[in-house]
Structures are given as C-alpha cells and as structure tokens.
C-alpha cells in the first residue's frame, strides 16, 4: 500500500459518512431539517429561515460528502465541509463546563473541520474524479 491508497480510504470513508448523515436528516423530514437550521446562533427564530438554513446545511453534507468521497471539486468540497463543521462546533461550544463535556459535545465537529482543512492542503490523491 502507498499513501495514495491511504488517502483514498480515509477520503471515501469520511465522505460517505457525511453523505449518510445528510441523507438521514433528509429522511427524518422537515422537523429535523428545521432543528439543524435553528442551531446556529445567527439564524433568526423564524421557521422558514430555519428550514432554508437546514436545507443548505444538509445539501452541503450530502453533495459535499459525495464530492469529497469522489475527489470531485475537491477543494470546494473541503472548504464547504470545513465551514459547516466550524458552524456545528460553534453551536456546541458553549454547552459544556468540563473537558469531558467538550469531548462528548463539540470535539467531533472540530476534529472533522481539521480533517477537511488538512485534506484541502494535501489534496485528494491520485485516485479521483474530475
């Protein structure tokens, strides 16, 4: 195995997990999408705006996850997914008062944001579409 195969395995695995998370939110329906859109502190308390924001977030998860997995428009996918994860991190960053609470609440979005920034810098590897 070489580094390109390792990059491919990580890229496809994380991309498909992002795609799956987005699809599950779509299947859950409008209430789940509105809940996603209502999380960021900068979204007004208005149902239509929250649904629109939730749809944008879910679209980034689905399309960005697929693009990331395939290596298609890779840098754009990395930037969108990193931004989405930073917004997710910001919504959870005030919910804890200990390191343990941080690790259970906000660490995952921050970890994924770092992964997407790292992949933005190293690229998709040799196996990609586009």
C-alpha positions as CSV (number, residue, x, y, z in Angstrom):
1,X,0.0,0.0,0.0
2,X,1.1,3.5,-0.6
3,X,0.0,7.0,0.7
4,X,-2.5,7.5,-2.2
5,X,-4.4,4.3,-1.2
6,X,-4.5,5.5,2.4
7,X,-5.8,8.9,1.3
8,X,-8.4,7.2,-0.8
9,X,-9.6,5.0,2.1
10,X,-9.9,8.0,4.5
11,X,-11.5,10.2,1.9
12,X,-14.1,7.7,0.8
13,X,-14.9,6.7,4.3
14,X,-15.4,10.2,5.7
15,X,-17.2,11.4,2.6
16,X,-19.7,8.5,2.7
17,X,-20.3,9.1,6.4
18,X,-21.1,12.8,5.7
19,X,-23.4,11.7,2.9
20,X,-25.1,9.2,5.1
21,X,-25.6,11.8,7.9
22,X,-27.2,14.3,5.5
23,X,-29.4,11.6,3.9
24,X,-30.7,10.6,7.4
25,X,-31.6,14.2,8.1
26,X,-33.5,14.4,4.8
27,X,-35.4,11.2,5.5
28,X,-36.3,12.4,9.0
29,X,-38.2,15.3,7.4
30,X,-38.9,19.0,7.9
31,X,-38.7,19.0,11.7
32,X,-35.2,17.5,11.7
33,X,-34.1,19.9,9.0
34,X,-35.6,22.9,10.9
35,X,-33.8,21.7,14.0
36,X,-30.5,21.7,12.1
37,X,-31.2,25.2,10.7
38,X,-32.2,26.5,14.2
39,X,-28.9,25.5,15.8
40,X,-26.6,28.4,14.7
41,X,-26.8,31.4,16.9
42,X,-27.0,33.8,13.9
43,X,-30.2,32.2,12.4
44,X,-33.4,34.2,13.4
45,X,-36.2,32.5,15.2
46,X,-38.4,32.1,12.0
47,X,-39.5,28.7,10.8
48,X,-39.0,29.4,7.1
49,X,-35.5,30.7,7.5
50,X,-34.6,27.8,9.8
51,X,-35.8,25.3,7.2
52,X,-33.8,27.1,4.5
53,X,-30.7,27.2,6.6
54,X,-31.2,23.5,7.5
55,X,-31.6,22.6,3.8
56,X,-28.4,24.4,3.0
57,X,-26.5,22.5,5.7
58,X,-28.0,19.2,4.6
59,X,-27.1,19.9,1.0
60,X,-23.5,20.6,2.0
61,X,-23.4,17.4,3.9
62,X,-24.9,15.3,1.0
63,X,-23.3,17.0,-2.0
64,X,-20.0,17.8,-0.2
65,X,-19.7,14.3,1.2
66,X,-20.2,12.8,-2.2
67,X,-17.8,15.2,-3.9
68,X,-15.2,14.6,-1.1
69,X,-15.5,10.8,-1.5
70,X,-15.2,11.0,-5.3
71,X,-12.5,13.7,-5.3
72,X,-14.7,15.9,-7.5
73,X,-14.3,19.6,-7.0
74,X,-12.3,18.5,-4.0
75,X,-11.0,21.9,-2.7
76,X,-14.5,23.4,-2.8
77,X,-16.0,20.4,-1.0
78,X,-13.3,20.6,1.7
79,X,-13.9,24.3,2.2
80,X,-17.7,23.9,2.4
81,X,-17.5,20.9,4.7
82,X,-14.9,22.6,7.0
83,X,-17.1,25.7,7.2
84,X,-20.1,23.6,8.0
85,X,-18.2,21.8,10.8
86,X,-17.0,25.1,12.2
87,X,-20.6,26.3,12.4
88,X,-21.5,23.0,14.1
89,X,-18.7,23.4,16.5
90,X,-19.8,27.0,17.3
91,X,-23.3,25.7,18.1
92,X,-22.0,23.3,20.7
93,X,-19.0,25.2,22.1
94,X,-21.0,26.8,24.9
95,X,-22.7,23.6,26.1
96,X,-20.0,22.3,28.4
97,X,-18.2,23.2,31.5
98,X,-15.6,20.5,31.6
99,X,-13.2,18.7,29.3
100,X,-15.3,15.6,29.4
101,X,-18.4,17.6,28.2
102,X,-16.3,19.2,25.5
103,X,-15.0,15.8,24.2
104,X,-18.6,14.5,24.1
105,X,-20.2,17.6,22.6
106,X,-18.0,19.7,20.4
107,X,-14.9,17.7,19.7
108,X,-16.2,15.8,16.7
109,X,-17.2,18.8,14.5
110,X,-13.8,20.4,15.4
111,X,-12.0,17.2,14.5
112,X,-13.7,17.0,11.2
113,X,-13.1,20.6,10.4
114,X,-9.4,20.0,10.9
115,X,-9.5,16.9,8.7
116,X,-11.2,18.9,5.9
117,X,-8.6,21.7,6.2
118,X,-5.8,19.1,6.1
119,X,-7.3,17.4,3.0
120,X,-7.6,20.9,1.4
121,X,-3.9,21.3,1.8
122,X,-2.8,17.8,0.8
123,X,-5.3,17.2,-2.0
124,X,-7.4,14.2,-3.0
125,X,-4.5,11.9,-4.0
126,X,-4.2,10.3,-7.4
127,X,-7.5,8.4,-7.5
128,X,-10.2,10.9,-8.1
129,X,-12.9,12.0,-10.5
130,X,-12.5,15.4,-12.3
